[in-house]
Amino acid sequence: MTGQRPTTFYIRTYGCQMNKYDSEIVAGILEEQGLREVSTPEAADVVLINTCSVREHAEQRVLGYLEQLRPLKAARAGQRLAVIGCMAERLGSRLLEAKPFVDLAVGPDRYRELPRLLGLGDGNAELSGEAETYEGIWPSHRKGVSAWVAVMRGCDNFCSYCIVPYVRGRERSRPAESVLEEVRRLAAEGFVEVNLLGQNVNSYHDGRHDFADLLLLVADVEGIRRVRFATSHPKDLSEKLIEAIASHPNICPHIHLPVQSGSDRILERMNRRYTRSQYLRLVERIRARIPEVALTTDIIVGFPGETREDFEQTRSLVEEVQFDGAFVFRYSVRQGTAAAQLEDDVPELEKIARLEELNRLQKKISLRRNRAYVGRKVEVLVEGPNRKRPGQFVGRTDTNKIVVFSPSVPIEAGSFVRLRIVEATAHTLFGELEAEQGPPRVACLTEQNPDAQPWER
């Protein structure tokens, strides 16, 4: 394609839901320029790797994949290779020096510049910058039943271990009407569930509306049956937000509430700005108002200075709260963060041991909480067929529990069905269609979403 205008692009995404949403933003920008997305890098004139910098392992995976692409790019004359996202922002020119076959490194606030940088035209590059919210750009959402919608960008919390404020900038919120317009478009396209996304959605404010206001406005959009959100910072989760969740049937009773540590000493070193007792009181208030709520969390083990006593406090908090699920990570240094100035003094083998111990504990708790569903009837949003087991279908409860069931005829993705839970593991519920339910809608399997994935942090 030497000298020719590119016509196709391929995106590979690493990292969190915000990165996946950003890939849809980039796809929307490139499709507006007339490019067509393809499913393999071999077929693409432009290859984009959307990257994550939260943990070192994520960056190492990207570097490994770039080496896999090196011979492909050498063999395909004129192919452009761009690294975008958080890793591109963090490393910048150092990445281009280390990998000279990479053509571009573009951070999360410069995606409007891609048409110009790729020689496609000017695009809207003048709007890129520190205040970027991508208002007015419509993501190219993948087909499915559930879609992510970013309501804000950046972060002002500066947790000492976290690189996000440095690579994604300071916090800024999209106007509520812009969010609502995107949600209405999604409803018109057939999506029945939206997930509102931000580094800390609880601090959303567009000058008129806080996050509780926005949540209620989105929940009232015609055609939207379920609204979820991620992620919440405990210090900003208000009584008003708890009441909004409790009072509206379309707002799912699931809150992802990262605690990170159960030790006040470590929480202070992490700059989390709440204490163990404040977190536990917040959990009490949530469960008092929303008894059916499912709580999930994030935990870091092996943070600099974490003693065995500190870890035991985290362990006891997990036992006290009884989370439905937890994502446990062992600490790794991110250069440029405040914690990088601390001595990484917990041995790696001890970090692994603590991680495995917490995971074993949480698996027991998750199994116990899931077994409490056995015998209950739940409403499940069908996501599509189970790709691993023909004849089975996968759906999700409003509490974000994955449910597997085997109907007598296929069920259309996007349907809501009533199931009786008959079995449970730590990660999955198994259900049967209620006998009194009318015949399910027969699906055209070619219209299902083969790429529907379980929710992940």
C-alpha positions as CSV (number, residue, x, y, z in Angstrom):
1,M,0.0,0.0,0.0
2,T,3.0,2.3,-0.4
3,G,1.9,5.8,-1.3
4,Q,-1.8,4.8,-1.1
5,R,-4.3,6.0,1.3
6,P,-5.1,3.2,3.9
7,T,-8.5,1.6,3.7
8,T,-8.4,-1.0,6.5
9,F,-7.5,-1.1,10.2
10,Y,-7.1,-3.6,13.0
11,I,-7.1,-2.9,16.7
12,R,-5.9,-5.2,19.5
13,T,-6.8,-4.1,23.0
14,Y,-5.0,-4.8,26.3
15,G,-6.3,-3.7,29.8
16,C,-9.4,-2.4,31.4
17,Q,-12.9,-1.6,30.2
18,M,-11.8,2.0,29.6
19,N,-9.3,0.8,27.1
20,K,-11.9,-1.3,25.3
21,Y,-14.2,1.7,25.2
22,D,-11.3,3.8,23.8
23,S,-10.8,1.2,21.1
24,E,-14.4,1.8,20.1
25,I,-13.7,5.5,20.1
26,V,-10.7,5.0,17.8
27,A,-12.7,2.7,15.5
28,G,-15.4,5.4,15.3
29,I,-12.9,8.0,14.3
30,L,-11.3,5.8,11.6
31,E,-14.6,4.6,10.2
32,E,-15.7,8.3,9.9
33,Q,-12.6,8.6,7.6
34,G,-13.8,5.7,5.5
35,L,-11.6,3.0,6.9
36,R,-13.0,-0.5,7.5
37,E,-12.1,-2.7,10.5
38,V,-10.7,-6.1,9.7
39,S,-10.2,-9.1,12.0
40,T,-6.5,-9.8,11.5
41,P,-3.4,-7.6,11.4
42,E,-2.4,-9.4,8.2
43,A,-5.3,-7.8,6.4
44,A,-4.8,-4.3,7.8
45,D,-3.2,-1.2,6.3
46,V,-3.1,0.3,9.9
47,V,-2.5,-1.8,13.0
48,L,-3.2,-0.2,16.4
49,I,-2.2,-1.7,19.7
50,N,-4.2,-0.1,22.6
51,T,-2.2,-0.5,25.7
52,C,-2.3,-0.6,29.5
53,S,0.3,0.6,32.0
54,V,-1.4,-0.4,35.3
55,R,0.9,-3.3,35.8
56,E,4.3,-4.2,34.4
57,H,3.0,-7.6,33.1
58,A,0.5,-5.7,30.8
59,E,3.4,-3.8,29.2
60,Q,5.5,-6.9,28.8
61,R,2.7,-8.6,26.9
62,V,2.5,-5.6,24.5
63,L,6.2,-5.6,23.9
64,G,6.1,-9.3,23.2
65,Y,3.2,-8.9,20.7
66,L,5.1,-6.0,19.0
67,E,7.9,-8.4,18.3
68,Q,5.5,-10.8,16.7
69,L,4.3,-8.0,14.4
70,R,7.8,-7.0,13.4
71,P,8.2,-9.5,10.5
72,L,4.6,-8.9,9.3
73,K,5.2,-5.2,9.0
74,A,8.5,-5.8,7.2
75,A,6.7,-8.0,4.7
76,R,3.7,-5.7,4.1
77,A,5.0,-2.6,2.5
78,G,3.5,0.6,3.8
79,Q,1.7,-0.9,6.7
80,R,1.5,1.6,9.6
81,L,1.9,0.4,13.2
82,A,0.7,2.5,16.1
83,V,0.9,2.0,19.8
84,I,-1.9,3.9,21.5
85,G,-3.2,4.3,25.1
86,C,-1.6,4.5,28.5
87,M,1.7,2.7,27.7
88,A,2.2,5.1,24.7
89,E,1.6,8.1,27.0
90,R,4.0,6.8,29.7
91,L,6.9,5.8,27.4
92,G,6.4,8.2,24.5
93,S,9.6,8.6,22.4
94,R,11.4,6.0,24.5
95,L,9.0,3.4,23.0
96,L,9.8,4.5,19.5
97,E,13.5,4.4,20.1
98,A,13.3,0.9,21.6
99,K,11.0,-0.3,18.8
100,P,12.0,1.7,15.7
101,F,9.6,-0.3,13.5
102,V,6.7,1.3,15.4
103,D,5.5,4.4,13.5
104,L,3.4,6.2,16.1
105,A,2.9,6.4,19.9
106,V,-0.3,8.2,20.7
107,G,-1.7,8.8,24.3
108,P,-5.4,8.6,25.4
109,D,-6.1,12.3,24.9
110,R,-4.8,12.5,21.3
111,Y,-7.0,10.1,19.4
112,R,-8.7,12.9,17.4
113,E,-5.2,13.5,15.9
114,L,-5.0,10.0,14.4
115,P,-6.5,10.9,11.0
116,R,-3.8,13.6,10.6
117,L,-1.0,11.4,11.9
118,L,-2.0,8.6,9.6
119,G,-2.3,10.9,6.6
120,L,-6.1,10.6,6.3
121,G,-7.0,14.3,6.8
122,D,-7.1,16.8,9.7
123,G,-9.9,15.2,11.7
124,N,-10.6,17.2,14.8
125,A,-7.1,17.4,16.2
126,E,-7.6,20.9,17.5
127,L,-9.9,19.5,20.2
128,S,-7.4,17.1,21.6
129,G,-5.7,18.0,25.0
130,E,-6.1,18.0,28.7
131,A,-9.8,18.7,28.6
132,E,-10.6,15.9,26.2
133,T,-13.8,13.9,26.8
134,Y,-14.4,12.9,23.2
135,E,-17.8,14.6,23.3
136,G,-19.4,14.5,19.8
137,I,-17.5,11.4,18.7
138,W,-19.6,8.3,18.6
139,P,-17.9,5.0,19.4
140,S,-18.2,2.1,17.0
141,H,-19.8,-0.2,19.6
142,R,-19.5,-3.9,19.0
143,K,-22.7,-5.7,18.5
144,G,-24.2,-7.2,21.6
145,V,-26.7,-6.7,24.4
146,S,-24.5,-4.6,26.8
147,A,-22.4,-1.6,26.1
148,W,-19.8,0.5,28.0
149,V,-20.3,4.3,28.1
150,A,-17.5,6.5,29.5
151,V,-19.0,9.3,31.5
152,M,-15.7,10.8,32.6
153,R,-12.0,10.6,32.0
154,G,-8.9,10.9,34.1
155,C,-8.5,10.7,37.8
156,D,-7.7,13.2,40.7
157,N,-7.1,10.6,43.4
158,F,-3.4,10.0,43.0
159,C,-3.4,6.7,44.9
160,S,0.4,6.2,45.5
161,Y,0.6,2.9,43.5
162,C,-1.4,4.1,40.5
163,I,-0.1,5.4,37.2
164,V,-3.6,6.4,35.8
165,P,-3.6,10.2,36.7
166,Y,-0.2,10.5,35.0
167,V,-1.2,8.7,31.7
168,R,-4.9,9.7,31.5
169,G,-4.7,13.1,33.0
170,R,-6.9,14.9,35.5
171,E,-10.5,14.2,36.1
172,R,-13.2,15.7,33.7
173,S,-16.8,14.8,33.2
174,R,-18.9,14.6,30.1
175,P,-22.1,16.7,30.0
176,A,-25.0,14.6,31.0
177,E,-26.8,15.3,27.8
178,S,-23.9,13.9,25.8
179,V,-24.0,10.7,27.8
180,L,-27.8,10.5,27.4
181,E,-27.5,11.0,23.6
182,E,-25.1,8.0,23.4
183,V,-27.3,5.9,25.6
184,R,-30.4,6.7,23.4
185,R,-28.4,5.7,20.3
186,L,-27.5,2.4,22.0
187,A,-31.1,1.7,22.9
188,A,-32.1,2.4,19.3
189,E,-29.4,-0.1,18.1
190,G,-31.0,-2.8,20.4
191,F,-28.7,-2.7,23.4
192,V,-30.7,-3.3,26.6
193,E,-27.9,-2.8,29.2
194,V,-25.3,0.0,29.6
195,N,-22.3,0.1,31.9
196,L,-21.3,3.7,32.9
197,L,-17.6,3.9,33.1
198,G,-15.0,6.1,34.8
199,Q,-11.9,5.8,37.0
200,N,-14.1,7.0,39.9
201,V,-17.7,7.5,38.7
202,N,-18.7,8.6,42.2
203,S,-16.9,12.0,41.7
204,Y,-18.7,12.6,38.4
205,H,-20.1,16.2,38.1
206,D,-20.8,18.1,34.9
207,G,-21.7,21.4,36.7
208,R,-25.3,20.5,37.1
209,H,-25.6,16.8,37.7
210,D,-23.7,14.5,40.1
211,F,-23.4,10.8,39.5
212,A,-26.6,9.8,41.3
213,D,-28.5,12.3,39.0
214,L,-26.9,10.9,35.9
215,L,-27.5,7.3,36.9
216,L,-31.3,8.0,37.3
217,L,-31.4,9.9,34.0
218,V,-29.8,7.0,32.2
219,A,-32.0,4.4,33.9
220,D,-35.1,6.2,32.5
221,V,-34.0,6.0,28.9
222,E,-36.6,4.0,27.0
223,G,-35.3,0.6,26.0
224,I,-32.6,0.4,28.6
225,R,-33.5,-2.4,31.1
226,R,-30.4,-2.5,33.1
227,V,-27.7,0.1,34.2
228,R,-24.4,-0.8,35.8
229,F,-21.4,1.3,36.6
230,A,-17.7,1.0,37.5
231,T,-15.6,1.9,39.4
232,S,-16.5,3.4,42.8
233,H,-14.1,4.9,45.2
234,P,-15.2,4.4,48.8
235,K,-14.5,7.9,49.9
236,D,-17.0,9.4,47.4
237,L,-19.9,6.9,47.5
238,S,-22.7,9.1,48.8
239,E,-26.0,8.3,50.6
240,K,-27.7,9.9,47.6
241,L,-26.1,7.3,45.3
242,I,-27.0,4.4,47.6
243,E,-30.6,5.7,47.5
244,A,-30.6,6.0,43.7
245,I,-29.5,2.4,43.4
246,A,-32.1,1.2,45.9
247,S,-35.0,3.2,44.5
248,H,-34.8,2.4,40.7
249,P,-35.5,-1.1,39.4
250,N,-33.3,-0.6,36.3
251,I,-30.2,0.1,38.4
252,C,-28.4,-3.1,39.1
253,P,-27.7,-3.9,42.8
254,H,-24.0,-4.6,42.2
255,I,-21.2,-2.3,43.5
256,H,-17.6,-2.8,42.7
257,L,-15.9,-1.2,45.7
258,P,-12.1,-1.5,45.8
259,V,-10.8,-1.7,49.3
260,Q,-7.1,-2.5,48.4
261,S,-6.1,-3.2,52.0
262,G,-7.6,-3.8,55.4
263,S,-4.8,-2.1,57.2
264,D,-5.1,1.6,58.1
265,R,-1.3,1.9,58.0
266,I,-1.2,0.6,54.4
267,L,-4.3,2.5,53.3
268,E,-2.5,5.7,54.4
269,R,0.6,4.7,52.5
270,M,-1.6,4.1,49.5
271,N,-3.2,7.5,49.9
272,R,-6.7,6.0,49.8
273,R,-8.1,8.6,52.1
274,Y,-10.4,6.3,54.1
275,T,-9.9,4.0,57.1
276,R,-10.8,0.4,57.6
277,S,-13.7,1.4,59.9
278,Q,-15.0,3.9,57.5
279,Y,-15.1,1.3,54.7
280,L,-16.9,-1.2,56.9
281,R,-19.5,1.4,58.0
282,L,-20.1,2.2,54.3
283,V,-20.6,-1.5,53.6
284,E,-23.1,-1.6,56.5
285,R,-25.1,1.3,55.1
286,I,-25.1,-0.2,51.6
287,R,-26.4,-3.5,52.8
288,A,-29.0,-1.9,55.1
289,R,-30.5,0.0,52.2
290,I,-29.9,-2.6,49.4
291,P,-30.1,-6.0,51.1
292,E,-29.8,-8.0,47.9
293,V,-26.6,-6.1,46.8
294,A,-23.6,-8.0,45.5
295,L,-20.3,-6.4,46.5
296,T,-17.0,-7.1,44.7
297,T,-13.6,-5.5,45.3
298,D,-9.9,-5.1,44.4
299,I,-7.1,-5.9,46.8
300,I,-3.3,-5.4,46.5
301,V,-1.0,-7.6,48.5
302,G,2.7,-7.0,49.1
303,F,2.5,-3.2,49.1
304,P,5.8,-1.7,50.3
305,G,5.9,-2.0,54.1
306,E,3.1,-4.6,54.4
307,T,3.8,-6.8,57.3
308,R,2.2,-10.1,58.1
309,E,0.0,-8.3,60.6
310,D,-1.1,-5.8,57.9
311,F,-2.0,-8.7,55.6
312,E,-3.9,-10.4,58.4
313,Q,-6.0,-7.3,58.8
314,T,-6.8,-7.5,55.1
315,R,-7.7,-11.2,55.5
316,S,-10.0,-10.5,58.4
317,L,-11.7,-7.7,56.5
318,V,-12.4,-10.1,53.6
319,E,-13.9,-12.5,56.1
320,E,-16.0,-9.8,57.7
321,V,-17.4,-8.3,54.6
322,Q,-18.0,-11.5,52.7
323,F,-17.5,-10.1,49.2
324,D,-19.2,-11.9,46.3
325,G,-15.9,-11.7,44.4
326,A,-12.5,-10.1,44.7
327,F,-9.7,-9.4,42.2
328,V,-6.4,-9.8,44.1
329,F,-3.2,-8.5,42.7
330,R,0.4,-8.6,44.0
331,Y,2.1,-5.2,44.0
332,S,4.5,-4.3,41.2
333,V,6.4,-1.0,41.0
334,R,5.2,1.5,38.5
335,Q,7.8,4.1,37.8
336,G,6.5,7.7,38.1
337,T,4.2,6.9,41.0
338,A,4.7,8.0,44.6
339,A,5.0,4.4,45.7
340,A,8.0,3.9,43.4
341,Q,9.9,6.0,46.0
342,L,9.2,3.4,48.7
343,E,11.4,0.3,49.2
344,D,9.7,-2.7,47.5
345,D,10.6,-4.8,50.6
346,V,8.1,-7.7,50.5
347,P,9.8,-10.7,48.9
348,E,8.2,-11.9,45.6
349,L,7.5,-15.4,47.0
350,E,5.8,-13.9,50.0
351,K,3.6,-11.7,47.7
352,I,2.6,-14.8,45.8
353,A,1.8,-16.7,49.0
354,R,-0.4,-13.9,50.2
355,L,-2.2,-13.7,46.9
356,E,-2.9,-17.4,46.8
357,E,-4.0,-17.4,50.5
358,L,-6.5,-14.6,49.8
359,N,-7.7,-16.2,46.6
360,R,-8.4,-19.5,48.5
361,L,-10.3,-17.6,51.1
362,Q,-12.4,-15.6,48.6
363,K,-13.2,-18.8,46.6
364,K,-14.7,-20.3,49.7
365,I,-16.7,-17.2,50.4
366,S,-17.9,-16.9,46.8
367,L,-19.0,-20.5,46.8
368,R,-21.0,-20.0,50.0
369,R,-22.6,-16.8,48.6
370,N,-23.4,-18.4,45.3
371,R,-24.9,-21.5,46.9
372,A,-27.4,-19.2,48.7
373,Y,-28.9,-18.8,45.3
374,V,-29.8,-22.4,44.9
375,G,-33.6,-22.8,44.8
376,R,-34.2,-19.1,44.1
377,K,-35.8,-17.8,40.9
378,V,-33.9,-15.0,39.2
379,E,-34.2,-12.9,36.1
380,V,-31.4,-13.4,33.7
381,L,-30.3,-11.3,30.7
382,V,-29.2,-13.8,28.0
383,E,-25.9,-12.9,26.5
384,G,-25.7,-15.7,24.0
385,P,-24.7,-19.3,23.5
386,N,-21.9,-20.9,25.5
387,R,-19.1,-21.2,23.0
388,K,-17.4,-24.0,24.9
389,R,-20.5,-26.2,25.3
390,P,-23.0,-26.5,22.5
391,G,-26.6,-26.4,23.7
392,Q,-25.8,-24.2,26.7
393,F,-26.6,-20.5,27.0
394,V,-25.0,-17.9,29.2
395,G,-26.7,-15.0,30.9
396,R,-26.3,-12.7,33.9
397,T,-28.3,-11.7,36.9
398,D,-28.8,-8.1,38.0
399,T,-26.3,-8.9,40.7
400,N,-23.7,-9.7,38.0
401,K,-23.7,-13.4,38.6
402,I,-23.0,-15.5,35.5
403,V,-25.7,-18.2,34.9
404,V,-25.4,-21.1,32.5
405,F,-28.6,-23.0,31.4
406,S,-29.7,-25.4,28.7
407,P,-33.0,-24.5,27.0
408,S,-34.8,-26.9,24.8
409,V,-34.6,-24.4,21.9
410,P,-32.1,-21.5,21.4
411,I,-32.8,-18.2,23.2
412,E,-32.2,-14.9,21.5
413,A,-29.4,-12.8,22.9
414,G,-30.9,-9.8,24.7
415,S,-33.9,-11.8,26.0
416,F,-34.8,-11.8,29.7
417,V,-35.7,-15.2,31.1
418,R,-36.7,-16.5,34.6
419,L,-34.5,-19.3,35.8
420,R,-34.5,-21.4,38.9
421,I,-31.0,-21.9,40.2
422,V,-30.2,-25.6,40.7
423,E,-26.5,-25.6,41.2
424,A,-23.6,-23.3,42.0
425,T,-19.8,-23.1,41.9
426,A,-17.6,-20.3,43.2
427,H,-17.8,-18.5,39.8
428,T,-21.0,-19.7,38.1
429,L,-24.7,-20.4,38.7
430,F,-26.6,-23.1,36.8
431,G,-30.3,-22.7,36.2
432,E,-33.4,-24.2,34.6
433,L,-36.1,-22.3,32.8
434,E,-39.3,-22.0,34.9
435,A,-41.9,-24.5,33.7
436,E,-44.7,-21.8,33.8
437,Q,-42.8,-19.5,31.5
438,G,-44.1,-19.2,28.0
439,P,-42.1,-20.5,25.0
440,P,-38.8,-18.7,24.6
441,R,-38.1,-16.6,21.6
442,V,-36.3,-18.7,19.0
443,A,-33.0,-17.1,18.0
444,C,-31.4,-16.7,14.6
445,L,-28.0,-17.9,15.7
446,T,-26.2,-15.9,13.0
447,E,-27.5,-12.7,14.7
448,Q,-26.1,-13.7,18.1
449,N,-23.0,-12.0,19.5
450,P,-20.2,-14.6,19.4
451,D,-17.8,-12.2,21.2
452,A,-20.0,-11.6,24.3
453,Q,-17.6,-11.8,27.2
454,P,-18.2,-12.0,31.0
455,W,-17.7,-8.8,32.9
456,E,-14.1,-8.4,34.0
457,R,-12.1,-5.7,36.0
